[in-house]
Amino acid sequence: MSRKIFIAALALCLALAVSGVRLISAEDAKEEKKLEFKGAKQCINCHKDLDNSVEVWQKEMHAKAYETLGTDAAKAFSKDPQNDPACLKCHTTGYGQPGGFDLKLEDKKKEALAGVTCESCHGPGEKYNTVMMQAKMKGNYSTEAAAEAGLLVPDEKTCLTCHNEESPTFKEFDYEKMVAKIKHGEKLETK
């Protein structure tokens, strides 16, 4: 009986292969549908009352990364840095990815993804944003639930996608020192 099942399965696979149907694993299917970016305002809506993430982000250079491309210093490296894909991939959120920064976006959406925002490091918020908002409304915020819905915990490899020798302004990158400088997520005192 098992020989018959094997032959039937083999025949089915061959038929599908000839017909052009592609069999993919569950993990591949997950990758097929890339999650979309929501923009910093979506994150700010909850985090401004939850922890110090917004305050820390707004004070440091990641928030102003796109703006820096409009400076004379940036123009020393590229004729038009605010339109240069080599610059945009690190100075915007999700450039070249579904729902990410694109020069053709309407101004409001483009503005939401300009700079290195939350989703640049924590991944597209399409799913975890909703999970986090629902949890906040119920009063049971859980980082674990957000992680299950796609929230990424950045590491050194995440930072090195931009802080590397490809950058014309690259200087030695000390991960431990820099991550301490942007440390955020500490709960706010309730009044």
N, C-alpha and C positions, 0 to 999 in steps of 0.2 A: 504494500500500500504506500509506503513512504517513497518508493521509486516512482510511482505514478504521480504523487504530489510534486516531487522534484522535477519531473519532466513537464508537468503542467505549469509550474512556476517558471521554469526555464523558457518554455514556449511563450508565456505571457510577457516575460522580460524582453524576449526577442521581438515580439509583435510590437510592444511599446517603443522599443529602440528604432525599429523600422518606420514606425508612424511618426517619430519625432517627439513623442511625449517624453518629458524628462522626469525621472524619479529623483526626488531629493529627500534628504533626511529632515527631521524636525528642526535641527540646528540650522541647516541651510535655509529652510523655509523662514525661520526667524530673521535671517540675514537678508532674505529677499525683500522684505518690507522694511525699509529703513525708517526709523522714527524721525519725526519732524521736530524742529526747534520752535520753541514758544516765544522766546525773547525775555530779556531781563525783567521787564515789568511784571510778568507772571510770577517770577521768583520773589520780586520785591514785595508784591501784595501780601505774602505770608511772612516772609523773613523779617520785614521791618518791625513786626511786633513779637517775633519769636526769638531771634538771636542777633548777634552783632555782624552777621554776614554782609548786609547792605552797607553799613557804615564803613567796614573795613574795605570792601570792594571799591566804594566811591572815592576813597582817599588814596588809592594806589594806582599805578600806571596802567594796569590791565583795563580799567574802565575807560581810559583815554587813548587806548591803542590806535583806534582808527583816526582820531584827531591828529595824532602825531604824524600820520602820513601826509597831512596837509602842510607840514612845516618845511622851511627851506632846508633844514638838516636832512629830512627824508628825501627831498628832491636832489640831493647830492648823490643818492644811490639809485634813483629811478626817475625818469623824465616825468612820469605821472603816477606816483605811488598809490593814490586813492583809486586807481583803475588798473593797477598792475597785479595780476593773479599771484605772482611770487610774493608780494607784500600782503595781499588780502587774505591769504591762507592762514596767516598768524595774527593779523590785526583785526579780524572780524570773527564772528561766531558761525561755524558751520559752512564756511565758504566751499562751494562745490558739492555740497551734500543736500539731500531733499529738505526743503524748508529752511535751508541755511541762507546766509547772507548772499545776496545777488544784486548787482548794480541795477537790474531791471525791476526790482521790487518797488512797490509803492513806498513813498517816503516814510510813512509810519512804521512799516514792517522793517524796512532797511535800517532805520534809526534804532529799532529794538535789537538788532543783531550787529550793529556797529560796535567795535571794540571787543575785547576779550571778556565775555560775560560768563555768568554762572555755567551755562551749558557748554562752554568751550572746554571746561575741565570735568564737569559732572555728566556730560552727555545730553543728547536731545531729550527735552522734558515732556514730550507728547503724552507719555503714559504716567511717569512718576509725578508730574505736576498735578494731575487729577487726583492721584492717590493721596498726595500730601495735603491738598486742599480739603478733601473729604475728611481726612484724619484730623486736621486742625478744627474743622467745624464740630466734630464729635468729641474733641478734647483728648484724643488718643494718638497724637503724632508719633510715628514710628519710622526711624531711619531704615530699619530692616524691611518694612513694607515698601518703602520707596525704592530700596535697592532691588527688591524682587521685581519692581516695575521698571527697572532700567537705570536708576540713579547710580552713577559711577563714583567710586572713591578714587580720586586721582593719586598717582604715585609719581616717582621720578621719571618714569618712561613717558607719562602724560606730558610733563613739562618739557622734556627733551624733544618733543615733536616740533617745538618752535625755538626753544633755547638751545640752539646747536650751531655748528659751523656754517650752515647754509645762510644764516642771517648775516648781512653785511656789517652789522654792529655787534656781533657776538664777542662777548668777553667770557672768561672762565665762569662757569655756572656752578655755584655751590648750592646744591639742592637743599640741604639741611638749613642753611642760613636763609635762603629765599622762602622756604615753606614756613619758617617761623615768622617771617616778615608779613606774610599774608594769612596767618592763622585766623580762622573765623569759625563761627558756629557755636560760640559760647552763649548760653541762655541769658536773656535779659532779665534784670531784676524786676519783679512785679511790684507795682506801687500799691 
